[in-house]
Amino acid sequence: MTRVRRARTAAVRLLLVAAGLAAALSVGSLLVAQDDLVAPGVRIVIVAFVVGAIPFSNLLAQSMAATDLRTVGSGTVSGTALYRVAGFAPLAFGGIMDIAKGAPGVLAAGSAPVVSALAAGAAVAGHNWSPFLRGAGGRGVSPAMGALAVVFWPGAVLLLAGLAVGRVLRQTAFVSFLAILAVPFLALSWGGRDATLAGSLVAAAMLLKRLTGNNALPPAGRRPRVLLQRLLCDNDGPP
């Protein structure tokens, strides 16, 4: 029965990702002004999603420690989990690759701001719900920094600062939540409309991943509390 529930949960997550990507592509098609940019824009967003979905951390964990990160701790495919099983060097390399994979789609979009924003969001979504991991993934901070470094660099600095301050205070999850939430507002203040769209899509993908997590939804009676716990602290809290 547990396996059936897990399979259903994975299927629902994949459907959500597919629906979100389809919606993003539809919005992009409507907002891109020139007809001759629609098809290339759609291809760029799809490629951004696929590149973002490459699970570098899990590939390194499997090759260097014979471990699938989906079986470690909370099941999040992240740099933290990679460090626990393989050490600092793989973490450093995997982190660089995870950051870098957020940039290609944004760079390929060139001067098309809507396509650029959609590519940024798609790269983070691919990382968070990778089809190569059957819908599992990380929390999206690394590819978000890579995408924002191209489209709105202060947003990338804000996310990095959130991680650093969170580590110092030993409240990484909560401080990162505040940083993610602040990205669209910072973009609105300093970056203009195009940066705000990119920041909003990137932040939405990261916040949605926190809410869905890697576990099935709790019973209805506990659901509001657990969802709030996931959003703020990135865990389900006590049973």
PyMOL commands that set and color helices and strands:
alter all, ss='L'
color gray80, all
select helices_A, chain A and resi 2-31+35-52+56-65+69-71+79-86+88-100+104-109+113-128+131-133+141-151+153-169+172-190+192-212+223-233
alter helices_A, ss='H'
color red, helices_A
deselect
rebuild
show_as cartoon
